[in-house]
Amino acid sequence: MRYSTFDFFNQVIDKDLEDRVAMYRLNRLKEQITHFQLDAVVLFEPVNIRYACGVRNMQVYSQRNPARYLIVPAEGPVALFEYRSCAHLTEGIVTLNEVHPASPIMPLHSGDHSHRHVQSFIASLKDILSRSTQHFGRIGIESAPTELLADTMKAGFEIIDASRPIDVAKSIKSLDELTLIARSVTLTERAMSVLEDYLKPGITENEAWAVFNKEVLATGGEYAETRLFTSGNRTNPWFQECSDKVMNAGELVAFDTDTVGIFGYYTDFSRTFIIPGKEATPTQKALYQLSSEEIETNIALIKPGMSFREYSQKAWKIPEEYQKNRYLAVVHGCGMTGEWPIISHNMDWDEVGYDGIIQPGMTLCVESYIGRESCEEGVKLEEQVLVTETGVRRMSSYGYSDELLR
């Protein structure tokens, strides 16, 4: 694969390409199941289910109701246990060998009968594993109801957290997969452009953010994971949510897309704008220029083969007055949502840092937040990039603010 030269943004997207992506993802997961010496993984989290088999069903709802599940053995039948009356959603899906009604394993769905249905789940798991050729006696499970996890262990299974193999599987994208990601980025950038054109004094944050979401949905996107759209003094500290605050001329507006776009792929880049009607102040420009310096320095630093630890140590040094309000990490992975790896700031390494290797095919989001603890406003920038054989390519290309860079 040549990540450095392939034209992701101008490929024809058809069912054959989508099927190739689905099989690539499933095979990536199976490779990791074998690597971790597991018989199978059992997935409840809907984004993980979609990654592994390509089926979407009430994705947001299912994040708090783990009532459908996918069993993926290292070798053997891949079986989706779907909500009753939802088997039609699996028509034309090339990754699945079997589709069954899910047992109502959650107490919400079956009350005092849940124990019996958990035993039915265990019986189904044993049946699938009996038809597999790999037997380590270990399985990976994630996001499971408590009773199911406990009873599966009582049934004699050694269990590890399935997020470990699936996180690693997700981290390397194929050329076809990157074609879908590129389309999601392009359409999300179009939605951001519509939003930027709409910005004016006198409208609320919620009104403006609704314009973005309308455009995302109208072009095949799905939903925003966060509400990180704020203005004026609500830009500092970061992680305040979109509100009914009225935006005023000359205020900064900071926005993180965090959007599950078309084909279920996450577009994650951030920009900071200024509301028209007043010129940017020297303070606003200084904040913006520091943030863009951090982003550009850290993008240029990315090299395939570099360790997470080395990258963290060499990353742009945040000036002391901005360290308290720093972003959570320097870099994180990106695919169908925010993903592994998360590369921590050097100052946080001893508490939360972990090592690994930056590899070609990883899509990464390079983060920056600049805002003093006592400063009225802050600047959020972020860029989504692809690691290639020789360096990086930008997946997001939405321009910076000329006014704030001058």
C-alpha positions in Angstrom: 0.0 0.0 0.0 1.2 3.5 -0.8 -0.4 5.8 1.7 1.8 8.7 0.5 0.5 8.8 -3.1 -3.0 7.2 -3.3 -5.8 9.6 -4.2 -8.3 8.9 -1.5 -10.5 11.9 -2.3 -11.4 11.0 -5.9 -12.3 7.3 -5.8 -15.6 5.8 -6.9 -17.4 4.5 -3.8 -19.7 1.5 -4.6 -20.8 -1.7 -2.9 -17.7 -3.6 -4.0 -15.5 -1.1 -2.2 -17.7 -1.1 0.9 -17.6 -4.9 1.0 -13.8 -4.9 0.7 -13.6 -2.5 3.6 -15.9 -4.7 5.7 -13.8 -7.8 5.0 -10.5 -5.9 5.7 -11.8 -4.8 9.1 -13.1 -8.3 10.0 -9.8 -9.9 9.0 -7.8 -7.2 11.0 -9.8 -8.2 14.0 -9.3 -11.9 13.5 -5.6 -11.3 13.2 -5.6 -9.6 16.6 -7.8 -12.3 18.2 -5.1 -14.8 17.2 -2.3 -12.5 18.3 -3.9 -12.2 21.8 -4.4 -16.0 21.9 -8.2 -15.8 22.2 -10.8 -18.2 20.9 -13.2 -15.3 20.1 -14.3 -11.9 21.0 -17.8 -10.9 22.0 -18.7 -7.4 21.1 -21.6 -5.4 22.6 -20.5 -1.8 21.9 -22.3 -0.8 18.6 -19.3 1.0 17.0 -17.2 -2.1 17.6 -20.0 -4.3 16.1 -20.2 -2.1 13.1 -16.4 -2.1 12.7 -16.3 -5.9 12.8 -19.3 -6.8 10.6 -20.7 -3.6 9.0 -24.2 -3.6 10.5 -25.7 -0.5 12.0 -28.7 -0.6 14.2 -29.8 2.3 16.5 -26.1 3.1 17.2 -26.6 5.8 19.8 -29.4 3.9 21.6 -27.4 0.7 21.7 -24.5 2.5 23.4 -26.6 2.5 26.6 -28.5 -0.7 25.9 -26.0 -3.6 25.2 -28.7 -5.9 24.0 -27.3 -7.0 20.6 -24.0 -8.7 20.3 -21.5 -10.2 17.8 -19.4 -13.3 18.3 -16.2 -13.3 16.2 -14.1 -16.5 16.6 -10.5 -16.6 15.4 -11.6 -19.4 13.1 -15.3 -20.3 12.7 -18.7 -18.8 12.0 -19.1 -15.0 12.7 -22.6 -14.7 14.3 -24.6 -11.6 14.9 -27.3 -11.8 17.6 -29.6 -9.0 16.6 -32.7 -7.4 18.1 -35.8 -9.4 17.3 -37.5 -8.4 14.0 -34.2 -6.7 12.8 -32.7 -9.5 10.7 -33.5 -7.5 7.5 -30.7 -5.1 8.5 -28.2 -7.8 7.7 -29.2 -8.4 4.1 -26.3 -8.2 1.7 -23.7 -8.1 4.6 -20.7 -10.2 3.4 -19.0 -10.6 6.8 -21.7 -12.7 8.6 -22.1 -16.4 8.5 -25.1 -16.5 10.9 -27.8 -14.2 12.3 -29.9 -15.0 15.3 -32.3 -13.2 17.6 -30.4 -11.8 20.6 -31.3 -13.3 24.0 -32.9 -10.6 26.2 -29.9 -10.6 28.6 -30.5 -7.2 30.2 -32.7 -7.0 33.3 -34.4 -4.0 31.6 -35.7 -6.3 28.9 -36.3 -9.5 30.9 -36.4 -8.6 34.6 -36.0 -11.6 36.8 -35.8 -13.9 33.7 -32.4 -12.4 32.7 -30.4 -15.2 34.4 -32.1 -17.8 32.1 -31.4 -15.7 29.0 -27.7 -15.3 30.1 -27.5 -19.1 30.2 -28.9 -19.1 26.6 -26.1 -16.7 25.6 -23.5 -18.9 27.2 -24.9 -21.9 25.3 -24.7 -20.0 22.0 -21.1 -19.0 22.7 -20.2 -22.6 23.4 -21.9 -23.8 20.3 -20.0 -21.4 18.1 -16.7 -22.2 19.7 -17.3 -25.9 19.3 -17.2 -25.2 15.5 -14.0 -23.3 15.7 -10.5 -24.7 15.1 -8.8 -22.6 17.7 -9.0 -23.4 21.4 -7.0 -21.3 23.9 -9.8 -21.3 26.5 -9.8 -17.5 26.5 -12.3 -15.0 25.1 -12.5 -11.2 24.9 -15.6 -9.4 26.0 -16.4 -5.7 26.2 -19.3 -3.6 27.4 -21.2 -6.6 28.7 -24.0 -6.6 31.3 -22.6 -7.4 34.8 -24.6 -10.7 35.2 -23.5 -12.0 31.8 -19.8 -11.3 32.6 -19.9 -13.0 36.0 -21.8 -16.1 34.7 -19.5 -16.5 31.7 -16.6 -16.6 34.0 -18.4 -19.1 36.2 -18.9 -21.2 33.1 -15.2 -21.7 32.9 -14.1 -19.1 30.4 -11.0 -17.0 31.0 -11.9 -13.4 30.0 -9.9 -10.4 28.9 -11.1 -7.0 27.9 -11.9 -7.2 24.1 -11.1 -3.5 23.7 -7.4 -4.5 23.6 -7.5 -6.5 20.4 -10.1 -4.4 18.7 -8.3 -1.1 19.4 -5.2 -2.4 17.8 -7.2 -3.8 14.8 -8.8 -0.5 14.2 -5.6 1.5 14.2 -4.4 0.6 10.7 -6.6 1.6 7.8 -6.6 0.2 4.3 -6.6 2.4 1.2 -10.3 1.6 0.6 -11.1 2.5 4.2 -9.3 5.8 3.8 -11.4 6.5 0.8 -14.5 6.3 3.0 -12.8 8.4 5.7 -11.9 11.0 3.1 -15.5 11.3 2.0 -16.6 11.8 5.6 -14.0 14.5 6.1 -15.0 16.3 2.8 -18.7 16.4 3.7 -18.0 17.5 7.3 -15.8 20.3 6.0 -18.6 21.4 3.8 -20.9 21.5 6.8 -18.3 23.6 8.7 -18.1 26.0 5.8 -21.9 26.5 5.9 -21.6 27.1 9.7 -18.8 29.6 9.3 -20.8 31.6 6.7 -23.8 31.7 9.1 -21.9 33.2 12.0 -23.0 36.7 12.9 -23.7 38.8 16.0 -27.0 38.2 17.7 -27.5 34.4 17.2 -27.1 31.8 19.9 -24.5 29.1 20.0 -27.3 26.5 19.7 -28.7 28.2 16.5 -25.3 28.1 14.8 -24.5 24.6 15.8 -27.9 23.4 14.5 -26.9 24.7 11.1 -23.8 22.5 11.1 -25.8 19.5 12.2 -28.5 20.0 9.6 -25.9 20.0 6.8 -24.2 16.9 8.3 -27.4 15.0 8.3 -28.5 16.2 4.9 -25.3 14.8 3.3 -25.5 11.4 4.8 -23.7 12.0 8.1 -25.0 10.5 11.3 -24.4 12.4 14.6 -22.1 14.5 16.7 -20.6 12.8 19.7 -20.1 16.1 21.6 -21.5 19.6 21.8 -18.1 21.4 21.8 -19.2 24.7 20.2 -18.6 27.7 22.4 -18.1 31.5 22.1 -16.5 34.4 24.0 -15.6 33.6 27.6 -17.2 30.2 27.3 -14.2 29.1 25.1 -12.1 29.0 28.3 -11.7 26.6 29.9 -12.4 24.1 27.1 -15.0 21.3 27.4 -18.0 23.6 28.0 -21.0 22.6 25.9 -23.0 24.5 23.3 -25.6 26.7 24.9 -28.2 29.4 24.4 -25.6 32.2 24.9 -25.9 35.0 22.3 -22.7 35.5 20.3 -21.3 39.0 20.0 -19.2 40.8 17.4 -15.5 40.2 17.9 -15.9 37.2 20.1 -13.9 34.0 19.4 -15.9 30.9 18.5 -14.2 27.5 19.1 -15.6 24.3 17.6 -14.6 20.6 17.6 -16.5 18.6 15.0 -16.4 15.2 16.8 -18.8 14.0 14.1 -19.7 10.5 13.0 -20.1 11.2 9.3 -21.1 9.3 6.2 -20.3 5.5 6.2 -19.9 5.7 10.0 -16.5 7.3 9.9 -15.5 9.9 12.4 -14.3 13.4 11.3 -12.5 15.1 14.1 -10.8 18.5 13.5 -11.2 21.8 15.3 -11.2 25.4 14.3 -11.6 28.8 16.0 -13.3 31.7 14.3 -14.1 35.3 15.1 -17.7 36.7 15.0 -17.8 39.4 12.3 -18.2 43.1 13.2 -15.1 43.9 15.2 -11.4 43.4 14.5 -9.5 40.7 16.3 -7.5 41.9 19.3 -3.8 41.4 19.8 -4.5 38.9 22.6 -6.8 36.9 20.4 -4.2 36.8 17.7 -1.5 35.8 20.1 -3.5 32.9 21.4 -4.4 31.7 17.9 -0.8 31.9 16.7 0.5 29.9 19.6 -2.2 27.2 19.0 -1.3 27.0 15.2 2.4 26.8 16.1 1.7 23.9 18.4 -0.4 22.1 15.7 2.1 22.6 12.9 5.1 21.7 15.0 3.5 18.5 16.2 2.3 17.5 12.7 5.8 18.0 11.3 7.2 15.8 14.1 5.2 12.7 13.2 7.3 9.9 11.6 6.5 6.2 11.0 8.6 4.1 13.4 8.7 6.7 16.1 7.7 5.6 19.6 4.8 7.3 21.4 7.3 8.1 24.2 9.8 9.8 21.9 7.0 11.7 20.2 5.7 12.9 23.6 9.1 14.0 24.6 9.8 16.0 21.4 6.4 17.6 21.1 5.9 21.4 21.3 6.5 22.7 24.8 3.4 24.4 26.1 4.3 27.7 27.7 3.9 27.6 31.5 1.0 30.0 31.7 -1.1 27.7 29.4 -0.2 24.4 30.9 -3.0 24.2 33.5 -5.7 24.4 30.8 -3.9 22.2 28.3 -5.8 19.7 26.2 -6.0 16.1 27.5 -3.4 14.7 25.0 -1.0 15.6 22.2 -2.5 13.1 19.7 -5.2 10.5 19.5 -6.3 7.9 16.9 -9.4 8.4 14.8 -11.5 6.0 12.7 -15.1 5.2 13.5 -14.8 7.3 16.6 -11.9 8.7 18.7 -9.6 5.7 18.9 -6.3 4.2 20.2 -3.6 5.4 20.6 -3.7 8.3 22.9 -0.3 9.9 23.2 -0.1 11.9 26.4 1.8 15.1 27.1 5.3 14.5 28.5 4.3 16.2 31.7 1.5 13.6 32.2 3.4 10.6 31.0 4.2 9.0 34.4 0.5 9.1 35.3 -1.3 8.0 32.1 1.3 7.5 29.3 1.8 4.2 27.5 4.2 3.3 24.7 3.8 2.0 21.2 5.0 2.7 17.6 3.5 5.2 15.2 2.8 3.2 12.0 1.8 3.9 8.4 -1.9 3.6 8.0 -2.7 5.2 11.3 -5.1 8.2 11.2 -4.3 10.6 14.0 -5.7 13.8 15.4 -3.2 16.4 16.5 -4.6 18.5 19.3 -4.1 22.0 20.7 -5.9 24.2 23.2 -4.3 27.5 24.3 -6.0 29.5 27.1 -4.6 30.9 30.3 -6.4 30.2 33.5 -7.0 34.0 33.9 -7.6 34.8 30.2 -11.1 35.5 29.0 -11.0 33.5 25.8 -9.1 30.4 24.5 -8.3 28.9 21.1 -9.0 25.2 20.0 -7.3 23.8 16.9 -7.0 20.2 15.7 -6.0 18.5 12.5 -6.8 15.0 11.3 -3.8 13.4 9.5 -2.7 10.1 8.0 0.7 8.5 8.8 2.3 7.5 5.5 5.5 5.5 4.7 7.5 8.8 4.8 5.6 11.2 7.1 2.1 12.5 7.1 -0.7 13.6 4.8 -3.5 15.9 6.0 -7.0 14.4 5.8 -8.6 17.7 7.0 -7.7 20.7 5.0 -10.1 23.4 6.2 -8.2 26.7 6.3 -7.0 28.6 9.3 -8.3 32.1 10.0 -6.3 34.7 8.0 -7.5 37.5 10.3 -6.2 35.7 13.5 -2.9 34.7 11.9 -2.1 38.3 10.7 
